[in-house]
Amino acid sequence: MKYAIAVDLGASSGKMAIGHLEKEKIVIDEYRNFVNRPVDIGTALYWDVFSLYNSVLDGLTYFQKYGGTKTVGIDTWGATFGLLDAKGRLLEPVYHYRDRRTVDVMEKLYKNIDAKMLFQWTGCQCNRTYTLPQLYEYVIEQNPILKFTSKLLLLPDLLGYFLTGNALTETTIAGTTGLLEKSMDKWSERVIEKYELPRTIFGTLEHSGVSKGRLRKDVIVDTGADMEVLTVAEHDSASAVLAIPKLKEGDLYISIGTNISMGVETSKANTSDPAFYSGLKNTAGFGGRTIVYRDFSACWHLNEFIRTCRGEGKNYSFEQIVGMAEEDACTGPWIDVEDLDLCKAGGNYKEQINLFLSRTNQKGISEDYEFVNCIHQSIAMKVKHYK
């Protein structure tokens, strides 16, 4: 029997699954989960990509008990990237997209190209977590790192590079950069030029289903696995939309994770004035399709609550968090899950919630179950009333 391995990385955890085809149906044989814990050092926030890579290697080793595994593919959240030098080495740790270095970058970004024009060119309405603002921060600060950069690889392609030694850039994950033309099939030369970014660091775009090559010899020795690495729909939202059965053009989807993404899959980008003023975004979907959507922070707020509780000596699992949630009432208090202050990583998240409640003339809370209910109810109400 031929097996395939899927790697799905989220902002708080990763999953690996092994499965096979059975009468044109995908059968999942087993899951394997692991933690993704960002690293906070001084004022900087990083992703622990080496821990993630080791977790993937451990999973490849574990799944060898099935035998006959032919391929592996990786999807992740968007916008996160690594910078490689001419010898293929990482030039710096991989920054978290919520690292505070980009807190003030958006005003400067839109002085160069106004928001509406950038939307008309790229279909993207950037916030500071996108790749473009992160790269532009280097330019603003005259950081010399871009001069030494040979290639930029987004996270799933970076991990694929670690596994194979081959550097490819898949289209759906490139769609999270804010640096593609609205056709979602090529880099925007005019955006790259306007923001003084080195064109040479952006590789050729490849569609899903292309081989990255076989595992490196040292990986084969370490894991016992000898297989091909494929580009999948590497942006997790694109994979989620692709996996929805019988989704037709114009059907609304809702994908829930660290962020909630709500939208439709279409044949081309929507860059109309109504789309711009409604806050819609466009990103690359599978097979040359375009996803028109809006998104906002969701389970990220729960992750921040869990992080704060961990600092208090309470190591809650997601199962325990769900168990705290009351099912009987949406009585408040409420937070705005898009509030800029609440969406800054770090600090005591319980205190931040109570500061928001004070600013909005709501009563403060203190019990953990109250915070959990507040977050869950606020996410649900945001979905219900999102316009």
FENURKA-V311692 format. One record per backbone hydrogen bond with DSSP energy under -1.0 kcal/mol. NH is the residue of the N-H (numbers start at 1). CO is the residue of the C=O. If there is no record, write none. Layout:
# FENURKA-V311692
NH:CO, NH:CO
This chain:
# FENURKA-V311692
3:68, 4:19, 5:71, 6:17, 7:73, 8:15, 9:75, 10:13, 14:34, 15:8, 16:32, 17:6, 18:30, 19:4, 20:27, 22:25, 27:20, 29:18, 30:18, 32:16, 34:14, 36:12, 39:46, 41:44, 44:41, 46:39, 47:94, 49:47, 52:48, 53:49, 54:50, 55:51, 56:52, 57:53, 58:54, 59:55, 60:56, 61:57, 62:58, 63:59, 64:61, 65:62, 66:63, 70:3, 72:228, 73:5, 75:7, 76:234, 82:153, 84:151, 85:89, 88:85, 91:83, 96:45, 99:96, 102:99, 103:100, 105:102, 109:105, 110:106, 113:109, 118:114, 119:115, 120:116, 121:117, 122:118, 123:119, 130:127, 132:177, 134:130, 135:131, 136:132, 137:133, 139:135, 140:136, 141:137, 142:139, 143:138, 147:144, 150:84, 151:84, 152:201, 153:82, 155:80, 158:154, 159:155, 160:156, 161:157, 162:158, 163:159, 164:160, 165:161, 171:206, 174:170, 175:171, 176:173, 177:174, 181:186, 182:121, 184:181, 188:179, 189:187, 192:188, 193:189, 194:190, 195:191, 196:193, 197:192, 201:198, 202:199, 206:169, 209:231, 212:229, 215:227, 216:163, 220:216, 221:217, 222:218, 223:219, 224:220, 228:70, 229:213, 230:72, 231:210, 234:232, 236:76, 239:235, 240:236, 241:237, 242:238, 243:239, 244:241, 247:244, 251:248, 253:263, 255:261, 257:259, 260:296, 261:255, 262:294, 263:253, 264:292, 266:290, 276:272, 277:273, 278:274, 279:276, 280:275, 281:293, 282:123, 283:291, 285:289, 289:286, 290:266, 291:283, 292:264, 293:281, 294:262, 296:260, 298:258, 299:257, 300:258, 301:298, 303:299, 304:300, 305:301, 306:302, 307:303, 308:304, 309:305, 310:306, 311:307, 313:310, 314:309, 316:314, 321:317, 322:318, 323:319, 324:320, 339:336, 343:339, 344:341, 352:348, 353:349, 354:350, 355:351, 356:352, 357:353, 358:354, 359:355, 360:356, 361:358, 362:357, 371:367, 372:368, 373:369, 374:370, 375:371, 376:372, 377:373, 378:374, 379:375, 380:376, 381:377, 382:378, 383:379, 384:380, 385:381
